[in-house]
Structure formats: C-alpha cells, structure tokens
Amino acid sequence: MVIKFNNELYSIFSMVHRTPGNLRGFVQVKMRSLRSGSQTEHRFSSEDRVERAVLDEQEMEYLYDDGEYYYFMNTQSYEQLHLTKDILGDAVDYLIPQLKVNVEFYEGKPMSVELPPTVDMTVVETEPGLKGATVSNVTKPAKLETGLVVNVPPFINQGEKIRVSTAGRHLSGTRLAGYSGK
C-alpha cells in the first residue's frame, strides 16, 4: 500500500497491530519514502487518519540510457518517457534493453519502477570456469552486462546467461536465482 503522510508518499512494507495491556491500540509500520528511498518506522494511533495514494500502473519497455536519463516506451501508446537514476534507484543495475517493467504514476508523475521477479543477464567478466566443479557452497564474483557484480558457482563462464533475482533490489547485495546455459 502507498500512503500520503506529511505531504510525502510512502510505501508500507511491514505493519503490526499492537494492543499493550490496558493502553490504546496502535499500528506500528515500517515504510519507505518513494522520493528518497529512506526507511522509517512510525506508530499510528487509532485516531490517526492517513490518505491512501492511488497509483496508476503502466507497462513500459526499457530502451536505453544516455548516461543521465533512462528511456522507456509505453507498450500501449508507444510514447517515450525518460527517468533519472534518483527515481529508479537500484533498479538501474537490472535494466537491460527490451525489459518490460511496470512504472507507477501518482497524479501523472512517475514515482517508481517495479521490476519483474527475475532478469536474464549475460556474464561479461569472471574467472575461467572449472570443469566438473559442482560444489554448491563455492562461489566466485561475476560482472554482468549492467555492471552489477554477483556471486556465481565456479562452472559459470564468461558469455553465459544467468537468471538474477530482483527481489532484494533495495538491500545490499543480490541473490542468484538460477542459471541457464549459453
């Protein structure tokens, strides 16, 4: 849910209702600012009112970046839109040409980008693979086509495509969801 609180939009990602003893109940929320990306916790009492923000979602296709702006095309109307890294945040590490994403708009202004659960990317730089290396807990760093560095098993070679999970994009580090051959 996205709410408008103190004239700013926040995305709620955790909510707990508490009723401590004989005191009034309250709701403890963890929320992230859509403008700055910073996380905060707030305690709402039962009398507090917040406005739920209605976001419009449009499917768009990522085209390219020119160093300053990232260009997207609406898949329905073919209109183009450019976004800055401030709006995209960590999502820029997963943007490859022709990737379909959902862009969320508030009052006609783009607010955030929702990535698909996984993205298939090409390994552009890694140490040579070892034949027959199947030990699952040994990893090596691999640089992907967007510059993102992830840890991969030793049998992955340069030029191969891997599937990367975007689930932890707001966290430091990424997880590798699976692999596919060349």
N, C-alpha and C positions, 0 to 999 in steps of 0.2 A: 504494500500500500504506500502511496505517496501522499504526504500531508503538507499543508502550508502552515508553518509555525514561525512566529516572529518575522513575518514577511519574507520567508525563505522556504524553499522546497526541500523536504527531507524524505528519504526512502526508509521505511521501517523494515528492519530485518530481524528483530527479536522483540517479543512482547511477553510480559509475565504479569498476571493479575495477582495482587497480594492483599491479604486482609490480616494484618498483625494484631492478634489479641482483641482487645476492645476498642481499637482505633479504627478510623475510617479506612475503607479500601482504597487502593491506588493501583495504577498501572505503571510498571517500570518498563521503559522501552529503550532499545539501542537503535539509533538511527544514523544515517549517513547523509550529509549535505550534498545535494545534486550539483551545487555551484562549486564548492571547494573540494569535495570528496572526503572531508574530515568526518570522523566518527564521534558521536557524543551519546551520553545517556541522559534521560530526563524522566522525572517522576510526575505523572499526571494524576491529579486527584479526581474524584468522581464528579466534581462541579466544573472541571476544565472542559472547554469546547475547542475542538480543532477542526479546521476545514480540510476535507479530503480533496486533493487536487485531481482533476480529471485530465489524464494524458491521452493524447491521440498517438496511435502507433502506426507507422507506415513502413512497409518492407522496402528496403533500398539495397542497391548493389554497390559495393566499393569499387571505384575505378582506379584511382592513382593518387599520389601526393606530390606536391611540388616543393617540399621542404618546410613550407609554412602552413599550408592548408591541405586537408584530406577531402577528396572529391567523391561524392556519392550520387547515384542516379535513382530516382523513384521508378520502381519496376512497373507501375501502372501508367503514369503520365509522362515518363521519360524526362522529367525536369531534373536539372542538376542542382546540387547543393554542396557547399563546402563548409567543413567544420574545422575548428582548431584543436590542437592537442589538449588544451585545457578542458574542453567538453569531452573528448574521447578518453582521456586518462590512460590507463594501462592497456586499453583495448588496441592501441596502435601496434603493440607487439604481435597481434594476431591478425592484422588486416592484410590480406593478400588479394590481388586483383580478382574480380568476379565473385567475391564472397558476399553472400546475402545476409544482411543484418536487419534488425528492427530498430528504427530511430524513433524515440519518444519525443513528442512535441507538447509544450504547455503554452497555450494561448498563441499558437503559431510559431513559437520559438523552439528550436531543437534543444533538448535538455540532456539526453543520454543515448547511448547505443547499447543494444542488447545483442551479444554475440551468440552464434549457435553453440551448442554444448561442446562440440569438438571441431577442430580445424586441421585439415591435412596439409602439412608443410614439408618442404624439401630441406634436407640437411646439406648445408653448404660447406661446413668445415667441422671435421672431427678427426681423432686419431684413427689409423687404419684398424679395421675390424679383425678379430681373431676367429679363424675357422674353428667350428666346434665349441665355441665359447657359449655355454648355456647356463652358467651360474647366474641365478636371478638377483642376488644382492650386490653384484659388482656393477658399477656404472662408470661412465666417462662423460665429460661435457661435450655437447654438440651445439654448434651455432646454426640457427635456422635462417631461412631466406629473409626474414624481417629483422634479423639481428638479435632475436631472443635466444638465450642460451638455456638449454635444458639438459638434464642428465639422462643418458640412454644406456641400454645394455651394450656390452662390448662387441656384439655381432652386427651392430648398425654401422653402415659405411656412408661416406660422402656420396651425395646424389640420390640417396634413398628417401622415400616419403615416409613420414611418421604422422601419427594422429595425436594431437596435443589437446588436452582438456582445457577449456577456458573457464572452468568452474571457479578456480581460485585466483581470478584475474585481479582482485583487489588486495590480495595477500602478497607477501614477498615470496618469490619462488613459484614454480609451476609444477604440475604433475603430468607425467606422460601417461596417456590413457591406453594406448595400444600402438601397434606397428603394422605397417603394410610394406610389402616388398617394392621393388623398383617400379 
